[in-house]
Amino acid sequence: MNLIHDPWIPVRRRGGATDRIRPAQIAENDDPPVAPASPRADFDGALAQFLIGLLQTCLAPGDEGDWEDRLERPPTVAELDAAFGRHAHAFEVDGDGPRFMQDFEPFEKPGASERRPAESGIEALLIEAPGAQTLRNNADHFIKRGHVEALCPACAVTALFTLQLNAPSGGAGHRTSLRGGGPLTTLVALDPEGSGLPDTLWHQLWLNVLPQTVRLTGNPRLDGPEHIFPWLAPTRTSERGGRETTPEDAHPYQMYWAMPRRIRLDFDHTDEGRCDLCDREDKFLRRWFTLNYGINYTGAWRHPLSPYQERPNAEPLPLHPQPGGITYRHWLGLVYERQNGRQRVTPALVVREFQRKRLEGEQFRLWAFGYDMDNMKPRCWYEAIMPLYRVPESIREAFAERVKQLIEAAEYVAGLVKTQVKKAWFKRPGDAKGDTDFLADAFYQATEADFYACLPRLLATLPRSADEPVRNGWFQTLRKAALDLFDEYAAGGDIAFADPARVARARNDLVKQLHGRKLKTILDLPNHKEKAA
């Protein structure tokens, strides 16, 4: 199986049908593909990154003008076949030569003094699959074993690529991905109603391809194929005291093809049947092998598809999803720089470069996704589609500052709600145990639509310095949502188990704080005295 020549990528076409295509077919004009359509959300994110990496590696535009030309006049399928075909040898999945995303050398039967590769069922390629210790302890309570025992080659290689992209810590010498375990990925996406571009997978992907004039971390002098596709040469292993792989040790494009785990899929023992994920009739794989101490990516790598956190005198750290998901309180740092004390959050390079482009469409989208990992345990997969507006440079700084105020106000009010609900629930709220973050999550969810509705209003009013009604409207939204949420959680329960006087005092305190000076100060609103009713 060759990932360039064979149809293996599941897609949804404009007409609604699903199909499997080879990579070059993303440029088809007749009923074009519009999105990946795999059986899993993490696979869809991985396939998008695979195709972006392929375009960046094989068809990177020379400059901004070349990029715009390709956006307006996409290549033909034949042109893409030719461009991708130059690297087809790196995309064989099985056989005697190098294998895509797998260790260069077969894991032969080791001698007495050599390390023995570990054998795993094919299900273990999936990030959420229960680990060996969980199975030994019979502790697979939520994600049960045995649901996936056979994968077709297409699903197996997608699972392999997904694992290499998101690789969490996995025990001694089992390296995390170049961006750490479960990185947050943000991609620019089309808005069919506002972007002014055809709704095709080609255009979705091309928005995230960078001109060669954009500098990426890495060493461009190392331009041999093995420095881009690390599986084309013996693995740069990282035993104790061994080598680390810094940006000086690899071509910049290796960021798209980073391979921290040493893995070999077992193509020698396959059966015929149906894949447990996609239900396709095919030969299927049942197991794979791994060795530890693969490539250890360290240093100031800066992957172009992830936002980063920066601190003085420290290497940038990629962002990772956290409990509570990806909500509008993260929006500013994913689209514009956000300063928080000495810490600064900067958007992904593809997002920053997109902001500089001169395109006719005013509104696009941001597709953000990733695993919330607790070391090697996935807690949740989070995914969000957010609006991405093209803000004129003349008001960009003022726009970012106003959005920051909206978010800070929401965070302040969410904190008030949590505090006062706990006061209503407990006689001694400071001693109460348990996680009440779900209250803040509910508050953000209740106000999300109103937040995004504020953004186009700011764009329309900021040039005239007439945005006070927008901020005042957000002020009213926050107050109403806070009281509604308090009433739902604190005052709406069984009165037999509550202290009505305590609930009333807590609600009265919340009303006073919502009408207090601090919230208006955050939103830069006049501090007129207002009766708290």
N, C-alpha and C positions, 0 to 999 in steps of 0.2 A: 504494500500500500504506500503510495506517495501522496503527500498532502498538497502538492502542487498540481499534479496531473489527474488525480481521482476525485470524483464528487463525494464529499463527506460532510460538508458544512450544512447543517439544517437551517433553512431560512423561511421566512414568510414573504410571499410576493404581494405586490400591490393589489392584485385581485382577491387576495385572501387565502389562496392555496399555499400549502407548505411543500417544500422541495429540498433536495440535497444538491449542492453545487460545488464545483471546484472554485478556488479563490478568484480566478479571473472573471468568473461569471457575475461578480458584483457589478460589473459595468454593462450588463445586458440592458437593452432598451425596451424590449417587448415584455411587458408585465415584469418589471424589474424587481429584484429583491429589495425589501425595505427594512428588515430587521432579522437578527438571529432568532431561531425558533427551536432551541434545544429543549430537552425535558426538564432542565434545571436553570434557575436564575443565575447561579454562579457560573454555569457553563456559558450562558449568554454573554456575561461580562468578559469571560476569558476569550471567547471567540472574537468579540469586538477588538480586544487587545491584540490577539493573534493577527487579525487582518490589518490593524493600524501598524503593528510592527513590520508586517510584510511590505506594506506600502512605503513605510519610512526607509526600510532597508533597501528595497529594490527600485523605488521610483521617487526618491526624495527630490523635490523641486529645487532648482538652483537658487532661486531668490523669490521674493514676494510676487513679482510679476509672473513668474512661471507657475507659482501656486494658484494665482487668480485665473490664469489661462486654463489650467486643468479643472478648476471648479466650474468654469463656464463651458468648457469643451472637454468632457471626460474622455479618457482613452477608450479604444475599442477592446473587446474581449481578446482579440488576437494580439493587440499591443501589450495587454497585461500578461497574457500567456508567455510572450517573449521575455518581458521584464522579470517575471517570477521564475521562468524556466532557467535563467542563468544560475539560480541557486537551488535548483530542484534536487541536486545530490544531497543537500543538507536536510531534506524533508522526507527521507525514507523512514518508515516506521518499523519495519522488520528487515530480515535478511542478514547477510554476513558482514556488511559494511557498517559505517556509522548509522546510528538510529536517532531519530528526532527526540531530543530531550532525555536521552538515555546515556548511560555510561559508555564511553568509547570502546572499552574492552569487555568481552563477555565475562560474567562471573563464573570462572571455572571452578571445579571442585577443589577446595583449598587443601593444602598439605597440613601436616600436624601443627606447624608453627604459624600458619596464616589465619587471618580472620575469616570466619564463615559468614557468607551473606545470609541475611534473614529472609525467610519466605513468608509471604502474606497472601491472604485471599484477596481477590480483585476488589472486593468491597472496601478494603482499607485505603484505596486510592482516594476515596471520597473523604473530604475533610471532617465531616461530622460522624464518620463511622466510629463505633466504640473501639478503643484501643485494647492491646493485649491484656493489660492489667485489669481493665474494666471487665473483659470477658472472663478472666480467671476468677474474679471476685463475684461473678454473676450479677454485676451492677448495671447492666444495660437496660435501665428502667424506661427511659424515654425514647432513645433511638435503639431499636432492637436489632440484634444480629440477624443475618440470614436473608435480609430483604433483597440484597444484590449479590448474587453468586456468579453471574455471567455477564460480561460486557462485550458488545461488538467492538471491532477495532476503532471505529470512529468515536464511540463513547469512551473507550479506554484511553485513547490518546488525548481527548478533551479533558478527561479527569486528570491525566498526567500533567498536562499543561496548567490546569487550574491549580493543582497542588504546588507546582514549581513557582507559580505566581504568588501564591498566598502562604507558602510553607511556614507553618508555626514551629515553635520549638518542639522537638520530638525525641528528647533524650540525648545522651552524651554523643556529640559529634554529628547529630542530625541537624543541619544548618537551616536557619530561617531564610526567607526570601531576601532578595536585595533590598526590599523596602520593609523588612521585618515581617512578623507573623500577622496575616490578615490586614494588609494595607488598605487605606481608603483610596479609591480611584475616582477621578472626576473627568468626564468626557464632555466636550461640547456636542450638542445634539440639535437637530432641526426642530423648529416649531412650524408645523404645516401651515398655520394661519398667519404667521408673522415674519418668517425668515425670507420669504421671496425666492426660495430655491426648490427644485423638484424634490419630492419626498422619496428618496432612494437611499439604499444602503451605501452606495458609492459616496454620495454627498455627506451622509452622516459620518463616514470614516474620514473623508478627506479634510473635514474641518479640524481634525486632530493630527494631521501630518504637518511637520515643520519644515520650512525651507532650510537648505544647507547653510545659509547665512546665520542661523540661530545656533549659538554655541551650546553644546551638550557636554556634561561631565564625561570624562573618559579620555583615552589617548588615541586620537585619530591617526597617528603614525603607525599604530598596530592595525594595519588594514587587511591582514590575511583572513580568509574565511573562518579559521579556527578561533580568531580573536573576537569574532562576531557571534558565531555559533559554537559554543564551547564543547559540544558533543563531537565535533570533528577531530578532536585531538585527545590524548590521554588526560584524564581529569586532573585539574590543578588541586590536589588534595590538601587537606588542612589538619593533619594529625597534630597532636600536642607538640607545640614548638615548630609546627609546619608553617606553610605560607598562608598569608591573607591575600585577598584580591581587592586592591584599591583601584580608584579610577585611572591610575597610571599603568595598570596591568591589563587593560582590556579596551577594545574599541568602544566608543560611545553607544553604538547600536546593541552591544551586548546587554544593555539595560532591558531591552525588549525581550531578550532570549536568555535571561539569567537562569542558571541551572544549579541551585544549591544542593539538591538531593541526588545521590547516586542510585539510580534505579535501572532495572532491566525488566521489561515486560516479557512474559513467557509465551512466545509464539510457537514454541516447539510442541506444546500440548494443548491443542484447541479442539473444540467440538462444534457440531452444527446445531443450531437451534435459534431461539429468540433471545434478544438482548433484554435484560431485566429493567433497563431504563427506557429505551426508545421502542421496544417491542418489535424491532426489525429482525427479519429472518436473515441470519448471517452465521459465519463461524464466530465463536466467542472465546474470550480469554477467561481463565479462572484464577490466575495467580501472577505474582510479580516478586522480584527479589530486590533487596537493597543492601547497601553497605553505608556505614557512616563516614564522617570526615570528608564530605564533598567540598564544593567551592564555598569559601567563607568570605562573603562580600563585606568589606569594612571601609571606613573612610567617608569622605564627603560626597558620596553618590547622591545625585538629585534626579530621580526618575521624572520624566516630563509629564506623566499622567497622574501624578499625586501632588496634593498640597503639602506644605512643609511648615514646621514650627522652628523658629529661629531664636536663639539666645546669644548674647554677646560671648565671644571667645569659646564657642561650642559648635560642633558640627550640626548641620540642619537635621532635624528628625522628621520623618514622614508621619503624617497624621493617620490615625486608626479609628474606626468606628468605636463608639463607647455605648454603654447601656443607655437606653432612651432613644436611640436611633439618630437619624440625620434629619434635623428639623430646621426651621427658618432661623433659629438662633445661631446656626453655623453658617448661614448663607453668606454673610459679609466676608468671612475669611476664605471661603471657597471661590469667591468672585473677585474680591479686592483685598488688598492687604488690610489686616486688622491688628492694631497695636494694643497689647494688654500688659501694661507695666513695662518690664524689660523684655517681655516675650512678644514676638511678632509672628502672625500666621500669614503665609504668602500662598496664593493660589498655585495650582499646577501650571507648569510652563505653557502647556497648550492653551490654557484659559487666558493667561496673561498675554500671549501672542495674539490670541483671537481678539482681545480688546483693542488691539492696535490696527486691526484690519479695516479697510474701507469697503464695506459691503452695503448693498442697498437695503437689505432687511434690517429692521430695528430690533426684533425680538427673536431670540433663540432659546435654547434650553440647556440646562446642566444636568447630566446624568451622573449621579453619585452613588457608589455602591461599595460594599466590602463586608468582611466578617468582623464581628466583635469577638476577639479571642481573649481567653484567660489562659495565658501560656499556651499549652497544646489543646485546650478545650474550647471549641467554638460555642459561644453563648447564643449568637443569633446572626443571621444574615440580614443586613440592612440595605435598603435601596430607596432612592428618592429622585424624583424629577422636579427640578426647580427652574423658575424663569431666569433667563440670562439676557439682560437688556444691554443694548449698545448705548452707552452714556456719552454724550459729547464731552470732549476733553475740558471745555470751559467750565463745566459744572461738576466734573468727576470728583474732585476733592470734597466739594460741599455735599454732593449726593452721598458719598461714603460716610461723611460725618453725620448726616441726618439719619441714615440707616442705622448707624452705630447707636444713636440715641434711641431709636425705636426698639432695638434689641435690648439695650441696657434697661429700658423702662419695663419691658416684658420680663426680663430676668428678675428685676426688683419685685414686681408684683407677684410673680410665681413664688418667690421666696416668702412673701407675706401670706399667701394662701396656705402654703405648707405649715408655716408657724401657727397661724390662727386655727387651722383645722386640728392640729395637734393639741392646741389649748382647749378646743371644744371637746375633744375626745378624752383627754387624760387630765386627771387632777394634778399630776406632776409631769408635765410634758417633757421636761429636760431629762427625766429618767426613763422615758418610754423607749422601748426597743423596737426594732423593725424599720424597714425601708419605706419611706413615704415619698420617694422620688416619682412614683406614679402620679402623684397629684400635680407636680410640675409638668410631667409629660402630657397629662390631660389638659392642662392649661394651654400649653403650646399648640396642641392639636385643635383646641377650640378657637384659637385666635389666628391660625395659620392663613386661612383664606383672606382674612382682613389685612394681615401683614402684606401679603403679596399684592393686594388691591391698592395699598398705599404707594407702591413703587412707581407705577406709571403716573400717579398723581404728583409725586415729588418731581418726576422728570418734567411734567408740564408746568409746575409752579415755581421751581427753583430759579429758572432764568429770570423771573420777575420778582424774586425774593418774596413770594406770596404763598409760602408753604405752611404758614401757621395753621390754617384750617385742617390741613392734613395731619399735623401733629396733635391738634386738639381732638380730631376724630379718633385717632389712635388712643388718646387718653381716655376717651369715653368707652371705647371698645374694651380696654384693659379693665376698667372699673366694673363694667357689666359682667364680663367673663369671670372676674374674680368672685363677685358676689353669687353669681349663678353656680359656680363650682363649689363654693362654701356651702350654699344651701343644699346642693345635691349630696355632698359627702358628710357634712356635719349636722345640718338641721333636718335632713330628710330621712334619718334612720328611725329605728324603733324607739319611741320616747321612753319606753320602760328601761332601756339600757343607757340612757343619757341623762345628764344633769342639765335641765332646761336653762337654769340660771347661768351655768358655765358656758353653754352654747351662746346664749344671748350676749354675755360679756365679750366673748371672742369675736362675735360678729360685729359688735359695736366698735371694738378696737380696729377691726379690719376696715370698717367704714371710715373711721377717723384717719387711718393711715393712707387710705386711697384718696382722701380729700386733703391730705397734708401737703406740706411745701416740697418734700423731697421728690415726689413723682413729677411735679410740674417743673422742678429745677432740672431734672434729667432731660425732660423734653423741651427745655428752654421756652416754657410758657409763662405768661404773666402770673404772678402770685397774688391774684385777687382773692380776698376772703370769700369763702363759699360755705354756706351752711351745709353741714353733713346731715343728710336726711335719710 
